[in-house]
């Protein structure tokens, strides 16, 4: 079992009468991707700011890399890297100069070699000596993350790292995140894209109005929401009619010649369903199991649609 990179217990934060975090608890395993989702005002940014020692909690404890964020801020800051929602690069410097500046600030030994390695890792060698003002949005985000990696932080907070990127650039960033985790880095991710959380996360928590309303793997969260069903497609309407009669509760679509049968989708229930069809000599030309996605989970848990604005 992996040890905890982050451990939070009873974390509270309020601004006047407004309670932003109401005693939340969670742990983040080392070398994993942990995603925090939630609508506007849920408390995601406040949580990240507390863990990054940028804000003090009113109550509770938080340990990052084994250090108390309230009493060992220097040790915590040495262990972490933070990439904000907008690329924090200096547009008047080249990519190489931005990285070199970060290496100098962190007093990294062999800074030139570190800069060269990061330019290569993030496929920025060709543009290393060009002003970052000329970079595309995707290139700026890659450079921003590369700057975060100077000094090899053990834990990285990524606040909506792919906001505004095109699909190709988003997938490039996903690949970089996977590589970081494969090398032992822990990623704490907030994202406005539920498909991103589904694609990358080992563990997800959903924060709503200062409370954690759900926690689990993407698959576990999806199983909490009703809607799993088996979709059967038949050769003709006669088979569809017969199947609809013997499978109560199913929903038919005459145009598609399909039947939607509620169920868990596990192997036992699927076998029983197919056996029932066999008993009546009905052949389904195709069948597939459909489960709710994270959009359904988000809506069910928070009562809000997972629009770009809702999970920001």
C-alpha positions in Angstrom: 0.0 0.0 0.0 1.3 3.4 -1.0 2.0 5.9 1.8 0.2 9.3 1.8 1.7 12.3 0.0 -1.0 14.5 1.4 -3.2 13.9 4.5 -6.0 16.3 5.5 -8.2 16.1 8.6 -11.0 18.3 9.7 -9.9 21.2 7.5 -12.0 24.3 8.0 -11.9 27.8 6.4 -14.5 30.6 6.6 -14.6 34.2 5.5 -16.8 36.0 7.9 -20.1 34.1 8.0 -19.4 32.2 4.8 -18.0 28.7 5.5 -15.8 27.7 2.5 -14.5 24.4 3.9 -16.5 22.6 6.6 -14.2 20.0 8.1 -13.1 18.0 5.1 -10.9 14.9 5.3 -9.0 13.1 2.6 -5.6 11.4 1.7 -3.6 11.4 -1.5 -1.5 8.4 -2.2 2.1 8.9 -3.3 2.7 8.5 -7.0 -0.9 8.9 -8.0 -3.2 11.4 -9.7 -5.8 12.8 -7.2 -8.5 15.0 -8.7 -10.8 17.5 -6.9 -14.0 18.4 -8.7 -16.7 20.8 -7.7 -18.8 23.7 -8.8 -17.9 27.4 -8.4 -17.4 28.3 -4.8 -17.1 24.7 -3.7 -13.8 25.4 -2.0 -11.3 23.8 -4.4 -9.0 26.8 -4.8 -9.1 27.4 -1.0 -8.0 23.8 -0.4 -5.1 24.1 -2.8 -4.0 27.4 -1.4 -4.0 26.0 2.1 -2.0 22.9 1.0 0.5 25.1 -0.9 1.0 27.2 2.3 -0.5 30.3 0.6 -3.4 30.5 3.0 -3.9 29.5 6.7 -6.8 27.2 7.7 -9.0 28.1 10.6 -9.0 24.6 12.0 -7.9 21.1 11.2 -4.6 19.7 10.0 -2.9 19.2 6.7 0.3 17.4 6.0 2.1 17.6 2.7 5.1 15.3 2.1 5.0 14.5 5.8 5.2 18.2 6.9 2.6 20.3 8.7 1.5 23.1 6.3 1.0 25.4 9.3 4.3 24.9 11.1 6.7 23.7 8.4 6.0 25.9 5.4 9.6 26.0 4.2 9.8 22.2 4.0 6.4 22.0 2.3 7.4 24.6 -0.3 10.6 22.7 -1.0 8.6 19.5 -1.8 5.9 21.0 -4.0 5.4 22.7 -7.3 2.3 24.7 -8.3 1.0 25.4 -11.8 -1.9 27.8 -11.8 -4.8 28.2 -14.2 -2.9 30.7 -16.4 0.7 30.1 -17.6 3.0 32.2 -15.4 5.8 32.7 -17.9 7.6 35.9 -18.7 6.6 36.9 -22.2 9.7 39.1 -22.5 12.1 36.1 -22.0 12.8 33.1 -24.1 11.7 29.7 -23.1 15.3 28.9 -22.1 15.6 32.1 -20.1 12.4 31.4 -18.2 13.7 28.0 -17.2 17.1 29.3 -16.3 15.6 32.0 -14.1 13.6 29.4 -12.2 16.8 27.3 -11.8 18.7 30.3 -10.5 15.9 31.2 -8.0 15.8 27.6 -6.7 19.6 27.4 -6.7 19.5 24.2 -8.7 23.0 22.6 -9.2 23.9 22.1 -12.8 21.1 24.4 -13.8 22.1 24.5 -17.5 21.8 20.7 -17.7 18.4 20.8 -16.0 17.1 23.4 -18.4 18.3 21.4 -21.4 16.7 18.2 -20.1 13.3 20.0 -19.5 13.4 21.6 -22.9 13.9 18.2 -24.5 11.3 16.5 -22.2 8.6 19.0 -23.2 9.5 19.1 -26.9 10.5 22.8 -26.7 14.1 22.6 -28.0 13.2 24.1 -31.4 11.6 27.1 -29.7 14.0 27.4 -26.7 15.5 30.7 -27.8 12.4 32.3 -29.1 10.4 34.9 -27.0 7.6 33.2 -25.2 5.3 36.0 -26.5 5.4 34.1 -29.8 4.4 30.7 -28.2 1.0 29.1 -28.7 -1.2 28.6 -25.7 -0.2 24.9 -25.6 3.5 25.7 -25.7 3.1 28.3 -22.9 1.3 25.7 -20.7 4.0 23.1 -21.4 6.7 25.7 -20.5 4.8 26.6 -17.3 4.7 23.0 -16.2 8.4 22.6 -17.1 9.2 25.6 -14.9 7.3 23.9 -12.1 9.4 20.8 -12.4 12.7 22.7 -11.8 14.0 21.4 -8.6 12.1 18.1 -9.0 9.2 18.6 -6.6 7.7 15.4 -5.2 4.1 16.8 -5.3 2.6 19.0 -8.0 -0.6 21.0 -7.8 -2.1 21.5 -11.2 -5.0 24.0 -11.2 -6.9 23.4 -14.4 -3.8 22.8 -16.5 -5.5 22.4 -19.9 -7.9 25.3 -19.7 -8.2 26.9 -23.2 -6.1 24.3 -24.9 -7.1 22.5 -28.2 -7.8 18.8 -28.0 -4.3 17.9 -29.3 -2.5 20.0 -26.7 -4.7 18.7 -24.0 -3.7 15.1 -24.8 -0.1 16.1 -24.9 -0.5 17.5 -21.4 -2.2 14.2 -20.3 0.8 12.3 -21.6 3.2 14.5 -19.6 1.1 14.0 -16.5 1.2 10.2 -16.9 5.0 10.3 -17.4 5.4 12.3 -14.2 3.3 9.8 -12.2 5.2 6.9 -13.7 8.4 8.4 -12.3 6.9 8.7 -8.8 5.5 12.3 -8.8 2.2 12.9 -7.1 -0.3 15.1 -8.9 -3.1 17.0 -7.2 -5.4 18.1 -10.1 -8.3 20.4 -10.3 -10.0 20.5 -13.6 -13.1 21.8 -15.4 -13.1 18.8 -17.8 -14.7 15.7 -16.3 -13.3 13.6 -19.2 -9.9 14.7 -18.1 -10.5 13.6 -14.5 -11.9 10.3 -15.8 -8.8 9.8 -18.1 -6.1 10.6 -15.5 -7.3 10.1 -12.0 -6.6 7.2 -9.6 -8.8 8.9 -7.0 -11.5 11.6 -7.2 -13.3 13.7 -4.6 -16.3 15.9 -5.3 -16.5 19.0 -3.2 -19.7 20.9 -2.9 -20.5 23.9 -0.6 -17.5 23.1 1.6 -18.3 19.4 2.0 -16.9 16.3 0.4 -20.0 14.7 -1.1 -18.2 11.7 -2.8 -14.9 10.0 -3.0 -13.6 7.0 -5.0 -12.1 5.9 -8.2 -13.8 7.0 -11.4 -15.4 3.6 -11.7 -16.6 3.6 -8.1 -18.2 7.0 -8.5 -20.0 5.9 -11.7 -21.5 2.9 -10.0 -23.1 5.1 -7.4 -25.3 6.7 -10.0 -28.3 4.8 -11.4 -28.4 4.4 -15.2 -26.3 1.4 -16.1 -28.0 -0.6 -18.8 -27.5 -3.2 -21.5 -28.3 -2.1 -25.1 -29.5 -4.9 -27.4 -29.9 -4.5 -31.1 -32.0 -7.0 -33.1 -32.3 -8.0 -36.7 -36.0 -7.1 -37.0 -39.1 -5.8 -35.2 -40.4 -9.3 -34.5 -37.4 -10.2 -32.4 -37.6 -6.7 -30.8 -41.3 -7.3 -29.9 -40.6 -10.7 -28.4 -37.6 -9.4 -26.4 -39.7 -6.5 -25.1 -42.4 -8.9 -23.8 -40.0 -11.1 -21.9 -37.8 -8.3 -20.5 -40.1 -6.2 -18.3 -38.8 -2.7 -17.6 -36.9 -2.5 -20.9 -37.2 0.6 -23.1 -37.5 0.1 -26.8 -36.4 2.1 -29.8 -38.2 0.9 -33.0 -36.2 3.1 -35.3 -32.9 1.7 -34.0 -34.4 -1.8 -33.4 -32.9 -1.7 -30.0 -33.8 -2.5 -26.4 -32.4 -0.8 -23.3 -32.4 -3.1 -20.3 -31.7 -1.7 -16.9 -29.1 -3.7 -14.9 -25.8 -3.7 -13.2 -23.9 -4.7 -16.3 -21.8 -7.3 -14.3 -21.0 -10.8 -15.9 -23.7 -12.6 -13.8 -26.6 -10.4 -14.8 -25.4 -10.2 -18.4 -25.3 -14.0 -18.6 -28.8 -14.3 -17.2 -30.1 -11.8 -19.7 -28.6 -13.6 -22.7 -29.8 -17.0 -21.3 -33.3 -15.5 -21.2 -33.1 -14.6 -24.8 -31.8 -18.0 -25.7 -34.7 -19.7 -24.0 -37.0 -17.9 -26.4 -34.7 -18.4 -29.4 -34.0 -14.7 -29.8 -30.7 -13.6 -31.2 -29.4 -10.1 -30.4 -27.1 -9.0 -33.2 -25.2 -6.7 -30.9 -25.1 -5.9 -27.2 -23.2 -3.4 -25.2 -23.0 -2.3 -21.6 -23.4 1.4 -20.9 -22.6 3.1 -17.6 -23.1 6.6 -16.4 -20.1 9.0 -17.0 -18.7 11.5 -14.6 -21.0 14.2 -16.0 -23.9 12.1 -14.7 -22.1 11.6 -11.4 -21.5 15.4 -11.0 -25.1 16.3 -11.8 -26.4 13.7 -9.3 -24.1 14.7 -6.5 -24.2 18.5 -6.9 -27.5 19.2 -8.7 -25.6 21.1 -11.3 -24.7 20.3 -14.8 -21.0 19.9 -15.5 -20.7 22.8 -17.8 -17.3 24.5 -18.2 -18.5 27.3 -15.9 -20.0 24.9 -13.3 -16.8 23.1 -12.4 -14.3 25.9 -12.8 
